[in-house]
């Protein structure tokens, strides 16, 4: 897809995130909005090897959404790719629905249960090590929130992966600067976050997480990467991206728009503002 087409896709995915949350009456909208462009680059930019009509294809790349509360974007992407019908998004968090508030492997295209934070990188490291032992060529991509990086288990997994030189493991940190109630640096400072990964044996790239051309170029070069170390991509993003009154605000992790806020959010995402 052309970059302009990917940008339009990202806009529509953000619209779908909002509408799915409004239909369900709940959901973490801003944490989902921040990684939309990353997700579009992975699923529509020719990066992830996957087969929507064969979700368990053995040679697929594994994508793990460690920040499971951002699942509205994952659901929108999977439906858009054809892993399950688009209409199923209307059942989000309804009784009997597969689409719960955190993802589950019962959903085609979902590799792990996530929501209790801090586990995705450890699972990803285990998968990557297993792939190496089995001489498999598939890769493991794990998306983490930066607030999630306050968890000690993240750094245990990072130490393990660096020690074993898991070059088939790619971590992407959604670095929007916010956790559930405050700015990350007010809670437990993460900076210098790039140096933390380097000292544990990781290669580090930093990128604008909303620059689709840059994301596609960077992620598209991974197959040609000659390395014996895991890679972390620190993607600088804006929480709530696309809706001005949600952007960068610590008030909007859990909140749902109400009243006039809904019309304003829809207008901004439609490009009418």
C-alpha positions as CSV (number, residue, x, y, z in Angstrom):
1,X,0.0,0.0,0.0
2,X,1.1,3.6,-0.7
3,X,1.9,5.7,2.4
4,X,-1.1,7.9,1.7
5,X,-3.3,4.7,1.7
6,X,-1.7,3.6,5.0
7,X,-2.4,7.0,6.5
8,X,-6.1,6.8,5.4
9,X,-6.2,3.2,6.9
10,X,-4.9,4.5,10.2
11,X,-7.5,7.2,10.3
12,X,-10.3,4.7,9.7
13,X,-8.9,2.3,12.3
14,X,-9.0,5.2,14.8
15,X,-12.6,5.8,13.9
16,X,-13.4,2.1,14.4
17,X,-11.7,2.1,17.8
18,X,-13.9,4.9,18.9
19,X,-17.1,3.4,17.5
20,X,-16.4,0.0,19.0
21,X,-15.8,1.5,22.4
22,X,-19.0,3.6,22.2
23,X,-21.0,0.5,21.1
24,X,-19.7,-1.5,24.0
25,X,-20.0,1.4,26.5
26,X,-16.4,0.9,27.7
27,X,-12.8,0.4,26.6
28,X,-9.4,2.1,26.8
29,X,-9.6,4.5,23.9
30,X,-6.5,6.7,24.3
31,X,-4.1,3.7,24.9
32,X,-5.4,2.1,21.7
33,X,-5.1,5.3,19.7
34,X,-1.4,5.7,20.5
35,X,-0.3,2.6,18.7
36,X,-2.6,2.6,15.6
37,X,0.1,3.7,13.2
38,X,2.5,1.1,14.5
39,X,-0.2,-1.6,14.0
40,X,-1.1,-0.4,10.5
41,X,2.6,-0.5,9.6
42,X,2.8,-4.1,10.9
43,X,-0.4,-5.5,9.5
44,X,-0.8,-3.4,6.3
45,X,2.8,-2.3,5.6
46,X,4.0,-5.8,4.5
47,X,5.9,-6.4,7.7
48,X,4.2,-9.2,9.6
49,X,4.1,-12.6,7.8
50,X,0.5,-13.8,8.5
51,X,-2.4,-15.5,6.8
52,X,-5.9,-14.3,8.0
53,X,-7.5,-17.4,6.4
54,X,-5.0,-19.6,8.3
55,X,-4.4,-18.0,11.7
56,X,-2.4,-20.9,13.0
57,X,-0.1,-21.1,10.0
58,X,3.1,-22.5,11.4
59,X,5.5,-20.0,9.7
60,X,3.6,-16.9,10.8
61,X,5.3,-14.1,12.7
62,X,4.0,-13.9,16.2
63,X,2.6,-10.6,17.4
64,X,2.1,-10.2,21.1
65,X,0.1,-7.2,22.5
66,X,1.6,-7.0,25.9
67,X,-0.3,-3.8,26.7
68,X,-3.6,-5.7,26.4
69,X,-5.7,-2.8,27.5
70,X,-5.0,-1.3,24.0
71,X,-6.8,-4.2,22.4
72,X,-9.4,-2.0,20.6
73,X,-6.7,-1.4,17.9
74,X,-5.8,-5.0,17.7
75,X,-9.4,-6.0,17.2
76,X,-10.0,-3.4,14.5
77,X,-6.8,-4.5,12.7
78,X,-7.7,-8.2,12.8
79,X,-11.2,-7.6,11.6
80,X,-9.9,-5.3,8.8
81,X,-7.5,-8.0,7.7
82,X,-10.3,-10.7,7.7
83,X,-9.3,-12.8,10.8
84,X,-13.0,-12.5,11.8
85,X,-16.1,-10.7,10.5
86,X,-16.2,-6.9,10.8
87,X,-19.7,-7.2,12.3
88,X,-18.2,-9.0,15.3
89,X,-16.7,-5.7,16.5
90,X,-20.3,-4.7,17.5
91,X,-20.3,-7.4,20.2
92,X,-17.3,-5.9,22.0
93,X,-17.6,-6.7,25.8
94,X,-21.1,-8.0,25.4
95,X,-22.2,-11.2,27.1
96,X,-20.9,-14.3,25.2
97,X,-18.6,-12.3,22.9
98,X,-15.1,-13.4,22.2
99,X,-14.0,-9.7,22.1
100,X,-13.4,-9.0,25.8
101,X,-11.8,-6.0,27.4
102,X,-8.4,-7.8,27.1
103,X,-7.4,-10.1,24.2
104,X,-7.6,-13.9,24.4
105,X,-6.2,-16.6,22.1
106,X,-9.8,-17.8,21.5
107,X,-9.8,-14.8,19.0
108,X,-8.3,-15.7,15.6
109,X,-5.0,-13.8,15.3
110,X,-4.4,-13.4,19.0
111,X,-1.4,-15.2,20.4
112,X,-1.7,-14.7,24.2
113,X,-3.9,-13.5,27.0
114,X,-2.7,-10.1,28.0
115,X,-3.9,-7.4,30.4
116,X,-2.0,-8.2,33.5
117,X,0.9,-6.2,32.5
118,X,4.6,-7.2,32.3
119,X,4.3,-10.7,30.8
120,X,4.4,-10.2,27.0
121,X,8.2,-9.8,26.7
122,X,8.8,-12.9,28.8
123,X,6.5,-14.9,26.7
124,X,8.0,-13.4,23.5
125,X,11.5,-14.3,24.7
126,X,10.4,-17.9,25.3
127,X,8.8,-18.2,21.9
128,X,11.9,-16.7,20.2
129,X,14.2,-19.1,22.1
130,X,12.0,-22.0,21.0
131,X,12.0,-20.9,17.4
132,X,15.8,-20.8,17.5
133,X,16.0,-24.4,19.0
134,X,13.7,-25.6,16.2
135,X,15.6,-23.7,13.5
136,X,12.4,-21.8,12.5
137,X,12.6,-18.5,10.6
138,X,9.6,-16.7,12.1
139,X,10.0,-13.7,14.3
140,X,8.4,-12.5,17.5
141,X,7.1,-8.9,17.8
142,X,6.0,-7.7,21.2
143,X,4.3,-4.3,21.8
144,X,4.8,-2.9,25.3
145,X,3.4,0.2,26.9
146,X,6.0,2.5,28.6
147,X,4.0,2.5,31.8
148,X,4.2,-1.3,31.6
149,X,8.0,-0.9,31.7
150,X,7.7,0.0,35.4
151,X,7.2,-3.7,35.9
152,X,10.3,-5.6,37.1
153,X,9.3,-8.7,35.0
154,X,9.9,-6.6,31.8
155,X,13.5,-6.1,32.8
156,X,14.0,-9.7,33.8
157,X,12.8,-10.8,30.4
158,X,15.0,-8.1,28.7
159,X,18.0,-9.4,30.6
160,X,17.2,-13.0,29.5
161,X,16.7,-12.1,25.9
162,X,19.9,-10.0,25.8
163,X,21.9,-12.8,27.5
164,X,20.7,-15.3,24.9
165,X,21.1,-13.0,21.9
166,X,17.6,-13.5,20.7
167,X,17.9,-11.7,17.4
168,X,14.5,-13.0,16.3
169,X,12.8,-10.9,19.0
170,X,11.7,-7.4,18.3
171,X,10.2,-5.3,21.2
172,X,8.3,-2.1,20.4
173,X,7.8,0.3,23.2
174,X,4.8,2.6,22.9
175,X,6.5,5.6,24.4
176,X,3.7,8.0,25.0
177,X,5.0,9.2,28.4
178,X,1.8,8.2,30.3
179,X,0.7,5.4,32.5
180,X,-2.8,4.9,33.9
181,X,-2.9,7.9,36.2
182,X,0.1,10.1,35.6
183,X,3.2,10.8,33.5
184,X,5.7,7.9,33.6
185,X,8.5,10.2,34.7
186,X,6.4,11.4,37.8
187,X,5.8,7.8,38.9
188,X,9.1,6.0,38.3
189,X,11.5,7.6,35.8
190,X,12.4,5.5,32.8
191,X,15.0,7.8,31.3
192,X,17.5,7.2,29.9
193,X,15.3,4.4,28.6
194,X,17.4,3.6,25.5
195,X,20.5,3.1,27.6
196,X,18.7,0.7,29.9
197,X,18.0,-1.6,26.9
198,X,21.5,-1.2,25.5
199,X,23.2,-2.2,28.7
200,X,21.1,-5.4,28.7
201,X,22.4,-6.4,25.3
202,X,19.8,-5.0,23.0
203,X,20.1,-3.0,19.8
204,X,18.0,0.2,20.1
205,X,16.2,2.3,17.5
206,X,14.1,5.4,18.2
207,X,11.4,6.5,15.8
208,X,8.4,8.7,15.5
209,X,5.6,6.3,16.2
210,X,3.1,8.2,14.0
211,X,5.4,8.5,11.0
212,X,4.0,5.8,8.8
213,X,6.7,6.2,6.1
214,X,9.4,5.9,8.8
215,X,7.7,3.0,10.5
216,X,7.3,1.0,7.2
217,X,10.9,1.7,6.2
218,X,12.3,0.7,9.6
219,X,10.2,-2.4,10.1
220,X,10.6,-3.4,6.5
221,X,14.4,-3.6,6.9
222,X,14.3,-6.2,9.7
223,X,14.6,-9.2,7.4
224,X,17.9,-7.9,6.2
225,X,19.2,-7.2,9.7
226,X,22.4,-9.0,10.5
227,X,22.7,-9.2,14.3
228,X,23.1,-11.4,17.2
229,X,21.1,-9.3,19.6
230,X,17.4,-8.6,20.2
231,X,16.1,-5.3,18.9
232,X,13.9,-2.7,20.7
233,X,12.2,0.0,18.8
234,X,11.3,3.0,21.1
235,X,8.3,4.5,19.2
236,X,7.6,8.0,20.5
237,X,3.8,8.5,20.4
238,X,1.0,10.6,21.7
239,X,-1.6,8.9,23.9
240,X,-5.1,9.6,22.5
241,X,-3.7,10.5,19.1
242,X,-6.3,11.9,16.7
243,X,-8.7,13.3,19.4
244,X,-7.3,16.7,20.6
245,X,-8.9,16.7,24.1
246,X,-7.6,13.2,24.8
247,X,-4.1,13.7,23.5
248,X,-1.3,13.6,26.1
249,X,-3.8,13.9,29.0
250,X,-3.5,11.7,32.2
251,X,-7.2,12.1,32.7
252,X,-8.2,9.9,29.7
253,X,-6.8,6.5,30.4
254,X,-10.1,5.0,31.5
255,X,-12.6,7.8,30.6
256,X,-15.1,7.4,27.8
257,X,-16.3,10.5,25.9
258,X,-19.8,11.7,26.7
259,X,-22.3,14.1,25.2
260,X,-20.8,16.8,23.0
261,X,-17.4,15.1,23.4
262,X,-18.6,12.2,21.2
263,X,-19.6,14.5,18.3
264,X,-16.3,16.4,18.6
265,X,-14.2,13.2,18.6
266,X,-16.1,11.9,15.6
267,X,-15.6,15.2,13.7
268,X,-11.9,15.3,14.5
269,X,-11.3,11.7,13.4
270,X,-13.3,12.3,10.2
271,X,-11.1,15.3,9.4
272,X,-13.9,17.8,9.7
273,X,-12.0,20.0,12.2
